[in-house]
Amino acid sequence: MTTTGDHDTLLLLGGRSEIGMELAARLAPGRTVVLAARRSGELSAQVTRLQEAGARSVHTVEFDADDLASHGPLLQDVASAHGSLGTVVLAFGILGDQARAESDAAHAVAVVHTDYVAQVSVLTHAAALLRAQGKGRLVVFSSIAGMRVRKANYVYGSAKAGLDGFASGLTDALHGSGVSLLLVRPGFVIGSMTEGMTPAPFSSTPDQVADAVVRALDKGRARVWIPGVLAPITIVMNLLPAWIWRKMPR
């Protein structure tokens, strides 16, 4: 499964992300792919997979999401080395430990820094670069956790709520620029990030998320819920009274 359109460079920020890799494998045929992650020299398995998926070439770069000052130079360096960026995927983030974050302010801030502040930084730099090109696509991962923040994961959920709002506004700001943004809103995703947790209703897998993202990119959509049934469920969620919402599990 591949998307239509140009085969400019694909940059995956979060080169170890299960969802990011599934998406990259689907977008790889005929493209140059750049994987950005910490310890980028240890991405040989990911590189091999994308080569086998049909990538024209695969490269790795060092990326520390929490090092905000590095974001702009990194994007510029990738574009200088590999040509115009066709698609930039933000697939980095941490779930954090909610129980710890409730009493450890530093940990709470660390979660919000990676899942919101760092994303805002990357998106701002990436949007400026793609605007200068006059074309390109951004893929941003929000979450149902941010649609109405729950007691059970309010630190992570609040970061996703902020990211969702920022990305929604950026989508409108990019209108007419030649640059598009796809905001992805998955529910519970069964994978390494959620290992050990009981899957929530309407869960999905990284494969299913990646397939849905590719379909949404092909259709030029600005937002996609995964699975689609979560869109009407969210409307109901927002109508629940607070005393019921406080009892909701993760």
PASEMAR-261480 format. One line per 4 residues: number of its first residue (from 1); for each residue x, y, z of N, C-alpha, C. Coordinates in steps of 0.02 Angstrom, whole numbers. Layout:
<pts>
NUM = X:Y:Z:X:Y:Z:X:Y:Z | ...
</pts>
This chain:
<pts>
1 = 43:-59:0:0:0:0:44:62:0 | 37:104:-49:75:166:-52:29:224:-66 | 51:284:-52:11:342:-67:30:370:-135 | -18:405:-164:-5:438:-226:35:502:-214
5 = 61:532:-266:96:596:-258:171:588:-265 | 207:640:-244:278:642:-255:315:592:-211 | 377:580:-229:420:534:-191:478:571:-160 | 465:631:-135:516:667:-99:534:631:-34
9 = 584:655:-1:610:622:59:557:617:114 | 557:559:146:514:546:204:558:549:266 | 540:593:313:578:599:376:534:573:432 | 558:522:467:523:494:524:559:514:588
13 = 528:558:626:555:580:690:528:534:744 | 571:490:767:551:436:811:562:370:775 | 624:358:757:640:302:713:630:233:742 | 614:228:807:600:164:837:526:153:850
17 = 486:203:837:414:198:849:383:142:808 | 344:99:841:310:45:804:262:73:752 | 221:121:772:175:150:724:213:187:669 | 263:225:689:302:261:639:335:215:589
21 = 362:160:612:395:113:566:345:79:520 | 286:61:546:235:31:503:214:81:449 | 207:143:468:189:194:419:245:204:368 | 307:209:393:364:219:348:370:162:298
25 = 358:100:320:363:43:275:312:48:218 | 254:76:233:203:83:182:218:141:134 | 252:191:158:268:250:117:336:244:83 | 376:193:101:445:189:80:457:178:6
29 = 417:138:-30:435:122:-99:451:183:-141 | 512:182:-170:533:236:-214:557:299:-179 | 556:300:-113:574:361:-77:641:353:-41 | 672:411:-29:727:415:19:695:423:87
33 = 716:382:135:688:384:203:744:401:251 | 730:448:296:777:466:348:745:451:416 | 779:409:455:756:391:522:794:433:573 | 757:468:615:788:511:666:771:484:734
37 = 822:471:774:811:443:841:875:450:882 | 867:442:947:926:436:989:961:370:973 | 1026:368:984:1067:308:969:1052:285:897 | 1057:331:851:1039:318:782:1083:264:750
41 = 1141:251:779:1183:198:753:1158:129:767 | 1105:124:807:1077:59:826:1011:44:790 | 1002:74:731:939:66:694:946:19:634 | 993:-27:637:1006:-70:579:946:-113:560
45 = 909:-137:609:850:-178:594:797:-136:558 | 788:-74:580:739:-30:549:760:-12:478 | 825:1:469:851:17:403:839:-41:355 | 856:-101:377:846:-160:334:773:-169:315
49 = 729:-160:363:658:-169:347:635:-120:293 | 656:-58:298:634:-9:249:666:-20:181 | 727:-45:181:759:-64:117:720:-120:85 | 700:-169:124:661:-224:98:591:-202:76
53 = 566:-148:105:500:-122:87:503:-82:22 | 563:-69:-4:568:-36:-69:593:35:-67 | 620:57:-11:647:125:-8:705:132:-56 | 710:190:-87:766:204:-133:831:205:-94
57 = 830:236:-35:887:236:10:862:251:80 | 899:229:131:880:240:200:940:267:238 | 928:320:276:981:353:313:959:363:385 | 1006:371:430:989:384:500:1024:447:524
61 = 990:483:570:1019:543:599:1003:543:674 | 1046:575:711:1037:579:783:983:631:799 | 936:613:842:881:659:859:862:651:932 | 867:705:969:846:707:1038:787:755:1042
65 = 727:728:1049:666:769:1048:668:824:1101 | 699:810:1157:699:858:1212:750:914:1204 | 794:908:1155:844:960:1140:813:1008:1090 | 776:1056:1114:738:1100:1069:783:1139:1021
69 = 841:1159:1044:886:1199:1002:910:1161:941 | 907:1095:944:933:1055:888:882:1045:832 | 819:1060:845:766:1042:797:774:1078:729 | 782:1144:731:788:1181:669:848:1159:628
73 = 908:1157:657:966:1134:619:959:1063:592 | 928:1019:631:919:950:607:878:949:543 | 821:983:544:778:983:485:813:1014:425 | 848:1068:436:885:1099:381:939:1053:354
77 = 973:1018:399:1027:973:377:998:915:336 | 942:888:357:911:833:319:890:856:250 | 859:915:247:838:941:182:899:956:137 | 952:982:166:1012:998:127:1045:934:100
81 = 1044:882:141:1078:820:122:1036:777:75 | 970:779:82:928:731:46:874:762:3 | 874:827:-5:825:859:-48:762:877:-11 | 714:903:-47:652:928:-16:617:872:22
85 = 586:892:77:551:844:120:478:838:97 | 460:777:77:391:765:55:344:755:113 | 365:714:161:323:697:219:366:696:281 | 343:732:333:377:731:398:328:701:448
89 = 348:646:479:306:610:526:334:620:596 | 292:645:642:311:652:712:284:591:750 | 328:544:765:307:482:797:344:470:862 | 369:524:893:403:516:957:357:536:1014
93 = 372:511:1073:332:528:1131:341:476:1186 | 318:493:1246:322:447:1303:255:445:1338 | 239:388:1367:177:382:1405:186:407:1476 | 245:395:1504:258:416:1572:223:373:1623
97 = 234:388:1686:204:351:1742:157:399:1779 | 92:390:1769:44:435:1798:49:439:1874 | 55:381:1906:59:381:1979:119:421:2003 | 175:412:1970:235:449:1989:226:524:1975
101 = 196:540:1919:188:610:1899:143:649:1946 | 99:615:1983:53:649:2028:89:679:2088 | 149:654:2103:187:682:2159:257:704:2140 | 279:686:2081:346:704:2057:338:755:2001
105 = 345:819:2019:334:872:1971:382:868:1912 | 444:848:1926:493:844:1872:472:793:1820 | 445:736:1843:423:685:1796:362:709:1756 | 316:743:1789:257:770:1754:279:818:1699
109 = 327:862:1716:351:910:1668:388:875:1610 | 425:822:1626:461:785:1574:413:756:1522 | 357:728:1546:307:700:1500:279:755:1455 | 259:810:1486:230:865:1447:281:896:1400
113 = 344:899:1421:396:927:1378:405:886:1315 | 408:820:1322:418:777:1263:355:773:1220 | 298:766:1253:236:753:1216:200:816:1191 | 219:874:1217:189:936:1193:240:988:1171
117 = 283:1010:1218:330:1064:1202:375:1045:1144 | 405:985:1146:450:965:1092:413:958:1025 | 351:935:1028:312:928:967:297:996:937 | 280:1045:980:268:1113:956:330:1141:922
121 = 388:1129:952:450:1153:923:463:1123:855 | 459:1057:850:471:1023:786:420:1046:734 | 357:1049:753:306:1069:704:317:1139:678 | 338:1184:722:349:1253:701:407:1257:651
125 = 462:1223:666:518:1222:620:500:1187:555 | 466:1130:560:449:1091:500:400:1129:456 | 351:1161:486:302:1199:446:336:1255:409 | 383:1290:442:419:1344:409:460:1319:350
129 = 493:1261:359:534:1233:306:490:1212:247 | 434:1179:261:391:1155:207:357:1213:172 | 339:1265:210:311:1326:178:361:1355:128 | 424:1357:148:476:1384:104:483:1341:40
133 = 472:1276:47:473:1231:-11:412:1242:-55 | 356:1262:-23:293:1269:-58:253:1205:-63 | 276:1153:-27:241:1089:-28:265:1046:29 | 228:992:43:248:945:95:189:926:139
137 = 199:872:177:146:847:221:175:835:291 | 136:851:341:153:837:410:103:786:437 | 128:738:475:85:688:507:97:693:582 | 44:707:620:49:718:692:3:670:728
141 = 28:638:782:-11:590:819:-38:621:884 | -103:634:884:-138:653:945:-162:589:978 | -217:591:1015:-243:532:1049:-312:547:1075 | -352:494:1081:-417:503:1114:-408:526:1186
145 = -349:512:1214:-336:533:1284:-339:609:1291 | -330:645:1237:-331:718:1240:-398:749:1225 | -448:708:1208:-513:736:1190:-553:759:1250 | -548:721:1304:-572:743:1370:-528:708:1421
149 = -487:746:1454:-434:717:1496:-464:681:1556 | -440:620:1568:-465:578:1622:-417:576:1681 | -446:564:1739:-407:559:1801:-352:507:1795 | -366:452:1760:-319:396:1759:-254:411:1721
153 = -254:461:1676:-193:477:1638:-192:551:1619 | -206:594:1669:-216:664:1652:-152:700:1632 | -93:676:1652:-32:710:1631:-20:698:1556 | -19:636:1536:-12:619:1465:-70:649:1425
157 = -131:641:1451:-190:666:1415:-188:741:1405 | -163:778:1455:-161:850:1448:-111:871:1394 | -55:834:1389:-6:849:1336:-36:837:1268 | -74:782:1261:-106:767:1197:-161:817:1181
161 = -196:841:1233:-247:892:1221:-215:956:1193 | -158:976:1223:-123:1035:1198:-98:1025:1127 | -70:966:1114:-44:951:1047:-101:952:996 | -158:923:1014:-214:921:968:-237:992:950
165 = -240:1036:1000:-260:1104:987:-210:1141:944 | -146:1133:959:-94:1166:920:-96:1142:847 | -100:1076:837:-100:1049:770:-162:1069:731 | -219:1073:766:-280:1094:732:-274:1166:707
169 = -246:1210:750:-235:1278:728:-185:1284:673 | -132:1245:677:-80:1246:624:-109:1222:558 | -153:1173:561:-186:1149:499:-220:1207:463 | -257:1247:501:-292:1304:471:-242:1356:446
173 = -188:1367:484:-139:1417:464:-103:1397:400 | -98:1332:387:-63:1308:327:-107:1307:265 | -172:1319:274:-218:1316:217:-196:1363:161 | -191:1336:101:-172:1375:43:-98:1383:33
177 = -58:1354:78:15:1362:73:48:1308:31 | 10:1256:14:40:1198:-20:62:1145:29 | 58:1160:93:78:1113:146:15:1089:182 | 11:1024:195:-46:996:230:-25:963:295
181 = -72:956:340:-59:922:404:-114:872:416 | -95:810:430:-142:758:449:-137:746:523 | -191:759:559:-194:749:631:-226:681:644 | -188:636:675:-209:567:686:-232:560:759
185 = -293:534:768:-321:527:835:-338:453:848 | -289:414:868:-303:343:883:-329:335:954 | -363:278:964:-379:258:1032:-321:220:1061 | -335:173:1105:-283:132:1136:-249:90:1081
189 = -183:94:1078:-145:55:1028:-106:1:1065 | -117:-61:1044:-84:-118:1075:-13:-123:1048 | 37:-111:1091:106:-114:1068:153:-108:1127 | 217:-97:1113:267:-95:1166:255:-38:1215
193 = 228:17:1192:216:75:1236:162:60:1288 | 116:15:1271:61:-1:1316:65:-73:1342 | 123:-103:1335:133:-172:1358:117:-178:1432 | 79:-230:1449:59:-241:1519:-6:-209:1538
197 = -33:-166:1495:-97:-134:1509:-154:-175:1478 | -211:-172:1509:-270:-204:1481:-297:-161:1424 | -302:-189:1363:-326:-149:1307:-395:-120:1319 | -404:-58:1300:-469:-26:1306:-514:-47:1249
201 = -580:-36:1255:-624:-50:1198:-603:-12:1136 | -615:-42:1078:-599:-12:1014:-524:1:1006 | -484:-45:1032:-412:-41:1025:-391:-56:953 | -331:-36:936:-304:-51:870:-231:-71:877
205 = -201:-92:823:-131:-112:822:-92:-62:780 | -26:-60:786:13:-16:743:-1:-26:668 | -10:-89:647:-27:-103:577:-91:-67:557 | -143:-72:599:-207:-42:583:-203:34:581
209 = -165:62:628:-156:134:629:-121:157:565 | -67:123:546:-30:142:486:-74:137:424 | -113:84:418:-157:77:360:-207:134:356 | -235:153:413:-283:208:415:-251:274:397
213 = -190:285:419:-154:347:403:-141:351:328 | -120:296:298:-107:296:226:-170:312:188 | -225:282:207:-289:296:173:-307:370:180 | -297:398:240:-313:468:251:-267:514:210
217 = -203:497:204:-158:536:163:-179:533:89 | -198:475:66:-220:468:-3:-281:511:-18 | -325:518:32:-386:557:22:-377:631:38 | -317:650:60:-304:719:75:-342:745:136
221 = -354:701:183:-392:720:242:-349:759:291 | -382:799:333:-347:838:384:-347:803:451 | -396:758:462:-401:723:526:-425:652:514 | -403:606:557:-427:538:552:-431:508:622
225 = -488:478:638:-497:441:700:-483:367:686 | -451:333:733:-435:262:724:-453:224:787 | -503:179:783:-548:168:727:-599:225:720 | -633:227:664:-678:282:649:-735:290:699
229 = -753:235:732:-809:237:780:-794:284:838 | -731:300:850:-714:343:906:-739:415:897 | -750:436:835:-774:504:824:-841:517:858 | -893:475:846:-956:487:882:-951:471:956
233 = -908:424:975:-900:408:1046:-873:468:1084 | -829:506:1053:-802:566:1085:-856:618:1099 | -904:623:1055:-960:669:1067:-997:650:1130 | -1009:585:1138:-1043:560:1198:-999:572:1260
237 = -934:559:1254:-887:570:1309:-893:641:1337 | -897:688:1292:-898:758:1313:-964:779:1344 | -1014:738:1338:-1079:753:1367:-1089:722:1436 | -1044:677:1455:-1051:643:1520:-1039:692:1577
241 = -1080:688:1630:-1070:732:1688:-1005:715:1723 | -977:764:1760:-912:756:1792:-910:698:1840 | -964:686:1877:-963:632:1927:-956:564:1896 | -981:556:1835:-970:493:1799:-900:491:1769
245 = -879:548:1742:-813:550:1708:-757:535:1757 | -764:555:1820:-712:542:1869:-701:468:1881 | -750:426:1864:-745:355:1876:-719:317:1815 | -707:354:1761:-686:320:1699:-615:293:1706
249 = -604:232:1681:-536:204:1682:-495:234:1627 | -432:211:1620:-389:235:1567:-422:225:1500
</pts>
